[in-house]
Amino acid sequence: MPSDSLKNRLLAALPAPEFACLAPYLEEVNLSLGAVLYESGSELRHLYFPSDSIVSLLYVTLDGASTEMSVVGNEGVLGWHFL
């Protein structure tokens, strides 16, 4: 189990038996500032549970301007969507 797993409040809120089932699949990933997790239209293959970072969803226009649409910190998860 990664050492920072329980710094994510969503993971920390799971009952112990449920977290124990999930723990073998958790892997700590260090990302650099500005790293891109997903591009529009790409397949979602991983879930990210931030522990000590903030991840932004940006909308980039054709002329290169960007707008921050949402922010996920240690209270949430990203990388999933509803079908």
N, C-alpha and C positions, 0 to 999 in steps of 0.2 A: 504494500500500500504506500503510495507516495506520501511523503512527510507533510506536504501542504494541503492534502485532501480536505481536512476538516477546517481549514481556513475559509473554504467556500461554505457560506451559510446554508445553501440549499442541501449540499451533501451532509453537513453537520446536523441538519434537522431530520435526516432519515432515521428511522428506527434501526437499531443495531443489526438485526437479522437481514434487513434489506440492504444496508450498507455493506455487510459482509458478502452478499451475493455480487455486488457491483465492484467491490474493491479489487479483485484480480484483473479487472479490465481497465483500471485507471493507470495512466502513465503521466508523469510530470513532463511538461514540455516548456522549455524556456524560449520565449519569443523576443525578438529585438523590436525596438520602437519602430513603428511603421510597417511591421510585417503584415502581409495580406493573408487572411485565413480562407476567404472564399471570394471568387469573382462571380458576378451576376451570371446566372445560367449554368454554373458548374454544379456538379453533383455533391451533395452534402454527405461526407463520409465519416465525420467525427463530431463528437460533442465536446465543447469546451466549458469547463467549470472554472472561471477565473478565481484565483486565490489572493493574489496581491497585485492585481492590475485592473485596468479599465479597458474594455474593448468597445470600439465605436462602429456603428453601421453608417457608412458614408454613401451618399448618392452623388455620383460624379456626372456632370453634364458633358455634352459633346465638346464644349469649349474648354473643358478642364477644370471648371469651377466645382467645388464640392460643398455639400451641406451635411452636417451630422444629423442623422435621423433617429438614432437611439444609442443608448450607452448601457453596457452590462458590466457590473462589477462583481464583487465576491458574494453577492446575494442571488446570483442567477446562473443561467446556462445559455449557451448559444450553439447554433448548428443544427437545429431541428425546425421543422415547419409542419403545418397541417396540410394534408392532401386535399 
